[in-house]
């Protein structure tokens, strides 16, 4: 076992949103000295740390000043300038995990698809699209049912174009022609349900796999998660080992969120996110290992222990803004509240989430749906 | 259900130790804006909050300045100037919970004994001692086996004198004569084991009771806790309801730690602590409701929900310093670490604790005792 010799260990977080906030809280719990780099002292993570460094994670000067103050760095979002991050990490000799090269590879949907295929991880058929001609060709190849996705910086439905007719194709082509990052086109996947999995790997090679969960999206935003579930699809049992082998090849350190489609033909990987993930927020109250602690353990190369559900079922319900007024709540009895402290409420914004347990996944979700009513968000 | 209308709610914590640190982390989790008043920015709680106010919780000026910045105040230790706190709370119209009058009453062992007797809560026979004559009389009344305790500000064995012979009586009398706070003497209690219970009450009158746990003390310091247990003693089943009635009389808001002796004649209350308590740290990872969240819910008058164990057994092991060198650790696999970030290690100092689950209380403790070896503290 590796000993952490130097305490306190100064751990740097790039970004100040809710993922960074929950990483900060769990980092504090295990005794890390957490430093946050973000633009606004009112950012969710900035509010819960002593060491907030006001700055722009996209600025080389701000990154350099920040790296000089910490022993190790991680991030809450893969949508950063990975090359710049790599340069600063090398110059300052402060390790970043997951490594910037991996961030660069996975933030690009095209390179992510190539990675999935190289590891024989099943994923929807796809093509590169960088012109109107490519788009037309994809439309024909995928029988007029397809999805165009920006190669980079798309999230929660932004940068995604579902195409089922020529009018939609026209709109997608406009986007392709006006965006320098390029697109990919994917065959439309008729899925039964969406599923997610969280896997963590540390430097020694040990991995920890969380249970499969079902995720439900409304208007491209995750509304709830329930689990544990057993996918009704071929290949599900082998998937964790195949993912672990993929992470080994990358020498990956950190948690990775895996979004999946359950289809009649088997499980397909929709997306890999090299970071903590909304679909695993349930783990804060429903597993013996939460994803935020797991991420720190991975980054610091410390043993994971088991990731076992604490009840027959669990659920997570996102508290999405439905108006722009100040939110109010009364804490419901049997739900654990995780509130992000965002400065402003607005429709669709993730303001917090609640976690709950039950005798089964469905029972937990039912209880939580009721508890959701206590919030006017 | 009461709605928290104003967000963020600014919650003030008096004191900067590990109890305040864990209150701060759980307060952040539920979205409170936590403010800490403590003397040193290196204090455990000061390290995990954006709003640290450097100052002395015993100073009227510092308290007043602090109260002007927050909406509600609570504390991590009852050993404060309760009268001063009450004056400042009244002057600034900022509520303090538990109320300062209750703090004043329970911080005095004599008045606490009177409270226990008034509620017919069983406790060891006792006498007031303010002179050598009183001490001699107590020695005779309790057949030469007794314990002298300072009325105020004693903790972890400090201010406690176990007397079984005349030489020890002489030392106790010296202490009685040199301390202006006065003492009580208690009949020595031959207990089978020490037990603890946590009970929470909120303004509406709702209470939540945690399971009974066994606590093990070494040199007057808690070393480990395991549970849930069923006391083998008369009166155990009725105790939670009697305690709840006592809290009702006080209109108490907050959690209260209850230390008990299991004796051949039944359960005896050893001590009430009007605050979060070391004996309930296990709840962070082993119950559906942790004591720190429960305290905030109590203070803010929000529903508790159930406080149910998440496994057949659980345990907590304190990481007590055994030397003055810098501590080092490797996180053990199946233990949750709560590290307090204290500036210096020293023998006997509580540096952190680990929590773990098992099939039974004994099994959980056995696993945790093994995990303890990963720490060089």
Contacts between the chains, C-beta under 8 A, distances in Angstrom:
chain1	res1	chain2	res2	distance
A	1	B	330	3.8
A	1	B	374	6.4
A	2	B	330	5.7
A	3	B	328	4.6
A	3	B	329	6.5
A	3	B	330	5.0
A	3	B	376	7.4
A	4	B	328	6.1
A	4	B	329	5.9
A	4	B	330	6.9
A	5	B	326	7.9
A	5	B	328	5.2
A	6	B	326	7.8
A	7	B	326	6.2
A	7	B	327	6.2
A	7	B	328	7.0
A	8	B	341	6.1
A	21	B	28	7.7
A	25	B	25	5.6
A	25	B	28	5.8
A	25	B	29	6.1
A	28	B	21	7.8
A	28	B	25	5.8
A	28	B	47	7.5
A	28	B	48	4.4
A	28	B	341	7.8
A	29	B	25	6.1
A	29	B	337	7.5
A	29	B	338	5.9
A	29	B	339	7.5
A	30	B	331	7.1
A	30	B	337	4.9
A	30	B	338	7.5
A	30	B	339	5.6
A	31	B	337	7.2
A	31	B	339	2.8
A	31	B	340	7.3
A	31	B	341	5.3
A	31	B	352	6.7
A	33	B	47	6.8
A	33	B	341	7.4
A	34	B	48	7.9
A	41	B	50	7.6
A	46	B	50	6.9
A	47	B	28	7.5
A	47	B	33	6.9
A	47	B	50	5.4
A	48	B	28	4.4
A	48	B	34	8.0
A	48	B	48	7.3
A	48	B	49	7.3
A	48	B	50	6.7
A	49	B	48	7.3
A	49	B	50	6.4
A	50	B	41	7.6
A	50	B	46	6.9
A	50	B	47	5.5
A	50	B	48	6.7
A	50	B	49	6.4
A	50	B	50	6.8
A	50	B	52	6.7
A	52	B	50	6.7
A	288	B	334	7.3
A	288	B	357	6.6
A	293	B	336	7.6
A	297	B	331	6.1
A	300	B	331	7.9
A	302	B	330	6.3
A	302	B	331	4.0
A	303	B	330	7.3
A	303	B	331	6.1
A	303	B	332	6.6
A	303	B	333	4.0
A	304	B	333	6.5
A	305	B	332	7.6
A	305	B	333	3.7
A	305	B	334	4.1
A	305	B	335	7.4
A	306	B	333	7.6
A	306	B	334	6.3
A	310	B	310	4.3
A	310	B	311	7.2
A	311	B	310	7.2
A	326	B	5	7.9
A	326	B	6	7.8
A	326	B	7	6.3
A	327	B	7	6.2
A	328	B	3	4.6
A	328	B	4	6.1
A	328	B	5	5.2
A	328	B	7	7.0
A	329	B	3	6.6
A	329	B	4	6.0
A	330	B	1	3.8
A	330	B	2	5.6
A	330	B	3	5.0
A	330	B	4	6.9
A	330	B	302	6.3
A	330	B	303	7.3
A	331	B	30	7.2
A	331	B	297	6.1
A	331	B	300	7.9
A	331	B	302	3.9
A	331	B	303	6.1
A	332	B	303	6.6
A	332	B	305	7.6
A	333	B	303	4.0
A	333	B	304	6.5
A	333	B	305	3.7
A	333	B	306	7.6
A	334	B	288	7.3
A	334	B	305	4.1
A	334	B	306	6.3
A	335	B	305	7.4
A	336	B	293	7.6
A	337	B	29	7.4
A	337	B	30	4.9
A	337	B	31	7.2
A	338	B	29	5.8
A	338	B	30	7.5
A	339	B	29	7.5
A	339	B	30	5.6
A	339	B	31	2.8
A	340	B	31	7.3
A	341	B	8	6.2
A	341	B	28	7.8
A	341	B	31	5.3
A	341	B	33	7.4
A	352	B	31	6.7
A	357	B	288	6.6
A	374	B	1	6.4
A	376	B	3	7.4
